[in-house]
Amino acid sequence: MTGRRFVIVDRAFTEFEGHHRSANELIAGAAAALGYVPVVLASKGARITHLDQGAPVEPLFEGSPYASAAEADAVRLGELNREAYTDFQRVPDAFLGEEAALYIHTTNENEVYGLSRWLAEASARRGCIGTVALMMPPGIHVDGDEVHVIDQPKASVYKRALDVLGSAQSNIVVQGISRSIAHEYSVLAGRDIHSTPALIRGVGRPLVDRSTHSRPRILLYIGDIKVDKGFHLIPQIALRLSQSSLAFDAFIQVSGSMVDRYQRFITALEQAVGGDDRFHLHHGRLSDDDYDRVWSTSDLAVLPYSPLKYRHQSSGMCWEAMNNCVPSIVAAGTWHEREMTSWGFAPVVVDTYWPQAFFEAIASALSDLGRLTQACVLQRDKFTEHNKPEDFVTDLLRLHNDRARSSNDARFNGQLDQNISGALSF
């Protein structure tokens, strides 16, 4: 397989999309280590020519799966997927063919059907193989033996896309990013959808000795600033911490494409911490080494993600915490809580999504860090054993050699949006 082209197709990728950049670096690095030649097909808005690990970036796509911030109805989803289908057709045949392996991650309902149509057609015409790794929630909620449709248009689009990708003619396999997401897609598709490894670097690396810290280090916020990730709560949490006598050092990252939009929260945060030397605010993107250092040296992480937006949606911060054995504070009812407990970890759970509740949870966790950290250490091996980065690439070939088209899980019989058939007729 040495020299085979590994094509990461990512319409959303620009240097400002932190998740997409990290995921592309990780997957391209894993592909290169196994002898593949990775390349990223990105948005025309991308102003970088290569990833940090060396893979070239080809600015190709006009649109983005994030073109519509509001939840769309069937008609709007049809329009967005039609635009995505046209956009994907910009991919030159030189990136396809029997010697190409395609990888698509973090797609959403605004493009997934257009993607599926294009990918199935390209595979039938050119013979390329591909993997679609689904990360976003599919619009259903699985509770034991019960399946509830919570977003009809979204579930309908994903169901149609899964049907296309599961056709006998397409040489494409589907994965879910995280166990719970894969399970939801398995139910929706009526066939087995395997889970991918965690989308983080350095799985299983040696743990850093944090016993020498003079004050416990709190990772108060890291990543792109967004309201659905809870950044709007951080100024008030920080204010309560600054008014307390607690001993700590807190790190807060302020970066991403929404910095200008949320400047009022940044200003409030700067006013809250004032000249308090217990707080360190980092403006802008972290280098990979600095990002890893922040995680590996943190004693406690606060993950204030919204239980509404992140009831089903996954997040790499959860995996970073488990890999680095950092006890974490999460909101009740979030994917973070389910994912951590599924691996045997026991996060500190905040029942009320409010700054005071997070402050109280932080104060409580700081007084019990030794026990919380040791509990993480006891569960880490199980997590790292099943989340090796190279499995992103080796799974692609393994799953193509063992394509699970049958399943005993046929529970999904929910009512789908009847307008979808017309909206997606292109």
RAWO-V850190 format. One record per residue. PHI is phi in radians with two decimals (999 if undefined). Layout:
BEGIN
<<PHI> <PHI>>
END
This chain:
BEGIN
<<999> <-0.99> <1.56> <-1.22> <-1.30> <-2.04> <-1.83> <-1.63> <-1.78> <-2.53> <-1.10> <-1.49> <-1.31> <-2.36> <-1.17> <-1.59> <-1.64> <-1.02> <-1.08> <-1.12> <-1.12> <-1.09> <-1.11> <-1.16> <-1.06> <-1.12> <-1.22> <-1.12> <-1.11> <-1.13> <-1.15> <-1.11> <-1.12> <-1.71> <1.67> <-1.44> <-1.96> <-1.43> <-2.57> <-1.98> <-1.65> <-2.16> <-1.17> <-1.13> <-1.37> <-1.24> <-1.91> <-1.95> <-1.72> <-2.55> <-1.23> <-1.04> <-1.46> <1.92> <-1.13> <-1.22> <-1.98> <-1.84> <-1.25> <-2.25> <-1.62> <-1.45> <-1.82> <-2.54> <-1.21> <-1.75> <-1.15> <-2.12> <-1.33> <-1.42> <-1.15> <-1.80> <-1.50> <-1.06> <-1.13> <-1.16> <-1.09> <-1.07> <-1.09> <-1.13> <-1.25> <-1.14> <-1.11> <-1.14> <-1.00> <-1.11> <-1.12> <-1.13> <-1.23> <-1.27> <-1.16> <-1.16> <-1.03> <-1.06> <-1.61> <-1.96> <1.84> <-1.12> <-1.64> <-1.92> <-2.04> <-1.74> <-2.35> <-2.19> <-2.27> <1.04> <-1.27> <-2.43> <-1.17> <-1.31> <-2.48> <-1.14> <-1.28> <-1.05> <-1.05> <-1.10> <-1.05> <-1.11> <-1.16> <-1.11> <-1.18> <-1.14> <-1.15> <-1.16> <-1.43> <-1.98> <1.51> <-1.27> <-1.84> <-2.75> <-2.24> <-1.92> <-1.77> <-1.57> <-2.02> <-1.40> <-1.13> <-1.59> <1.53> <-2.24> <-2.21> <-1.80> <-2.20> <1.14> <-1.60> <-1.79> <-2.13> <-2.05> <-1.49> <-1.84> <-2.62> <-1.06> <-1.04> <-1.11> <-1.05> <-1.16> <-1.12> <-1.13> <-1.08> <-1.10> <-1.13> <-1.11> <-1.11> <-1.14> <-1.19> <-1.56> <-1.16> <-1.13> <-1.43> <-1.64> <-1.62> <-2.19> <-2.03> <-2.06> <-2.22> <-1.98> <-1.48> <1.89> <-1.10> <-1.21> <-1.12> <-1.06> <-1.15> <-1.10> <-1.23> <-1.07> <-1.14> <-1.15> <-1.40> <1.33> <-2.65> <-1.23> <-1.99> <-1.35> <-1.65> <-1.51> <-1.14> <-1.14> <-1.49> <-2.47> <-1.47> <1.17> <-1.09> <1.47> <-1.14> <-1.01> <-1.32> <-1.48> <-1.28> <-1.78> <-1.24> <-1.53> <-1.10> <-1.25> <-2.36> <-1.07> <-1.78> <-1.76> <-1.58> <-1.40> <-2.86> <-2.57> <1.93> <-1.13> <-1.39> <-2.60> <-1.14> <-1.23> <-1.68> <1.53> <-1.11> <-1.13> <-1.47> <-1.07> <-0.98> <-1.29> <-1.13> <-1.10> <-1.06> <-1.12> <-1.14> <-1.16> <-1.47> <-1.64> <-1.73> <-1.11> <-1.60> <-2.95> <-2.18> <-1.98> <-1.95> <-2.34> <-1.73> <-2.13> <-2.79> <1.89> <-1.33> <-1.76> <-1.01> <-1.14> <-1.11> <-1.86> <-1.04> <-1.10> <-1.26> <-1.13> <-1.07> <-1.09> <-1.14> <-1.09> <-1.22> <-1.17> <-1.55> <0.84> <-1.71> <-1.18> <-1.31> <-1.40> <-1.94> <-2.21> <-1.76> <-1.94> <-1.67> <1.81> <-1.22> <-1.57> <-1.17> <-1.01> <-1.13> <-1.19> <-1.04> <-1.11> <-1.13> <-1.04> <-1.16> <-1.22> <-1.82> <-1.46> <-1.73> <-2.68> <-2.06> <-1.86> <-2.05> <-1.48> <-1.19> <-1.16> <-1.23> <-1.43> <-1.21> <-1.82> <-1.10> <-2.12> <-1.30> <-1.58> <-2.71> <-1.17> <-1.09> <-1.07> <-1.22> <-1.03> <-1.10> <-1.18> <-1.14> <-1.69> <0.96> <-1.78> <-0.95> <-2.29> <-1.89> <-2.30> <-1.42> <-1.09> <1.45> <-1.58> <-1.01> <-0.99> <-1.09> <-1.17> <-1.14> <-1.13> <-1.19> <-1.16> <-1.67> <1.65> <-1.40> <-2.22> <-1.20> <-1.39> <-1.82> <-1.70> <-1.40> <-1.93> <-1.40> <-2.70> <-0.94> <-1.07> <-1.15> <-1.17> <-1.05> <-1.11> <-1.16> <-1.10> <-1.04> <-1.16> <-1.15> <-1.07> <-1.43> <-2.34> <-1.10> <-1.02> <-1.16> <-1.10> <-1.16> <-1.10> <-1.11> <-1.16> <-1.03> <-1.16> <-1.77> <-1.12> <-1.01> <-1.11> <-1.19> <-1.21> <-1.11> <-1.80> <-2.39> <-1.32> <-1.00> <-1.12> <-1.19> <-1.00> <-1.57> <-1.14> <-1.12> <-1.02> <-1.31> <-1.09> <-1.22> <-1.25> <-1.46> <-2.42> <-1.42> <-1.46> <-1.60> <-1.88> <-2.76> <-1.54> <-1.65> <-2.11> <-1.34> <-1.30> <-2.39> <-1.21> <-1.33> <-1.66> <-1.22> <-1.22> <-1.39> <-1.15> <-0.99> <-1.26> <-1.13> <-1.75> <-1.53> <-2.55>>
END
